[in-house]
Amino acid sequence: MTDTAVIGLPHRERGELVRAVAEQPPGARELNLPEAAAYLRGQGPAPHKLPERPEAVEALPRGATPGKVLMGELRGRFGGGSGAVRGRCGQPQRVGRRPSYRPRTVVP
């Protein structure tokens, strides 16, 4: 593995699932979920932040900026589309974003 990107994909019940996409050049050792999960658990993240599905690709999609991974392209490739899911009223909602709860100031 030379590089990794982590994306969130929409999920009906949980809101979002975590998927890790690893750049794995030809001839490298195959990506192994139990090994990767054990390593990540040792790093201390919360259990819900561990990737549920690892994916291996030969090269991550990159933009013109050096090193910048195109996350939108990865989401589209692995089934996430734009990240929009439908809410109760049928309107698109962004998963994982909270509305602002700042109190409004009333001007007399």
C-alpha positions as CSV (number, residue, x, y, z in Angstrom):
1,M,0.0,0.0,0.0
2,T,1.4,3.4,-0.9
3,D,-1.5,5.8,-0.2
4,T,-5.0,5.6,1.2
5,A,-8.1,7.7,1.0
6,V,-11.1,7.4,3.3
7,I,-14.6,8.2,2.0
8,G,-18.1,8.2,3.5
9,L,-20.8,6.5,1.6
10,P,-24.5,7.1,2.2
11,H,-26.3,4.4,4.2
12,R,-30.1,4.3,4.8
13,E,-30.0,3.3,8.5
14,R,-26.7,4.6,9.8
15,G,-26.3,7.7,7.7
16,E,-22.8,7.0,6.4
17,L,-20.5,4.0,6.1
18,V,-16.7,4.4,6.1
19,R,-14.8,2.9,3.2
20,A,-11.0,3.0,2.8
21,V,-9.6,3.0,-0.7
22,A,-5.9,2.0,-0.8
23,E,-3.5,2.6,-3.7
24,Q,-1.9,-0.8,-4.3
25,P,0.7,-1.0,-7.1
26,P,0.9,-4.2,-9.1
27,G,3.0,-6.9,-7.4
28,A,2.3,-5.5,-3.9
29,R,0.9,-7.7,-1.1
30,E,-2.9,-8.0,-1.2
31,L,-5.0,-5.8,1.2
32,N,-6.2,-7.8,4.2
33,L,-9.2,-6.5,6.2
34,P,-8.4,-8.2,9.5
35,E,-4.8,-7.0,9.5
36,A,-5.8,-3.5,8.5
37,A,-8.5,-3.4,11.2
38,A,-6.1,-4.7,13.9
39,Y,-3.6,-2.0,12.9
40,L,-6.1,0.8,13.0
41,R,-7.6,-0.4,16.3
42,G,-4.1,-0.1,17.8
43,Q,-4.0,3.6,16.6
44,G,-7.0,4.4,18.9
45,P,-9.9,5.7,16.7
46,A,-13.5,5.2,17.8
47,P,-15.0,1.9,16.5
48,H,-17.5,3.7,14.3
49,K,-14.6,5.4,12.5
50,L,-13.0,2.1,11.3
51,P,-13.5,1.4,7.6
52,E,-16.1,-1.3,7.0
53,R,-14.9,-2.2,3.5
54,P,-11.4,-1.8,2.2
55,E,-10.9,-1.5,-1.6
56,A,-7.7,-1.7,-3.5
57,V,-7.0,0.2,-6.7
58,E,-3.9,0.5,-8.8
59,A,-3.9,4.3,-8.6
60,L,-6.0,6.8,-6.7
61,P,-7.6,9.5,-9.0
62,R,-5.6,12.7,-8.6
63,G,-6.2,16.3,-9.7
64,A,-3.8,18.9,-11.1
65,T,-2.7,19.8,-7.6
66,P,0.2,17.5,-6.6
67,G,-1.0,14.8,-4.3
68,K,-4.6,15.9,-4.2
69,V,-7.0,12.9,-4.4
70,L,-10.3,13.5,-6.2
71,M,-12.7,12.3,-3.4
72,G,-15.9,13.0,-5.5
73,E,-14.6,10.7,-8.2
74,L,-14.0,7.9,-5.6
75,R,-17.5,8.3,-4.2
76,G,-19.0,8.1,-7.6
77,R,-16.9,5.0,-8.4
78,F,-17.8,3.1,-5.3
79,G,-21.5,3.9,-5.2
80,G,-21.7,7.1,-3.2
81,G,-22.6,9.5,-6.0
82,S,-22.5,13.1,-4.7
83,G,-23.1,12.0,-1.1
84,A,-26.7,13.3,-1.3
85,V,-29.5,11.1,0.2
86,R,-33.2,11.8,0.3
87,G,-34.8,13.0,3.5
88,R,-38.3,12.5,4.8
89,C,-39.7,15.1,2.4
90,G,-37.8,13.8,-0.6
91,Q,-35.4,16.6,-0.6
92,P,-31.7,15.9,-0.9
93,Q,-29.8,16.1,2.3
94,R,-26.1,16.1,3.0
95,V,-25.1,13.2,5.2
96,G,-23.0,14.0,8.2
97,R,-23.6,17.8,8.2
98,R,-25.4,19.5,11.1
99,P,-27.5,22.6,10.7
100,S,-26.3,25.6,12.6
101,Y,-27.9,25.9,16.0
102,R,-26.8,29.5,16.8
103,P,-29.5,31.5,18.5
104,R,-31.0,34.2,16.4
105,T,-30.5,37.8,17.6
106,V,-33.7,39.7,17.8
107,V,-33.4,43.4,17.0
108,P,-36.1,45.6,18.7
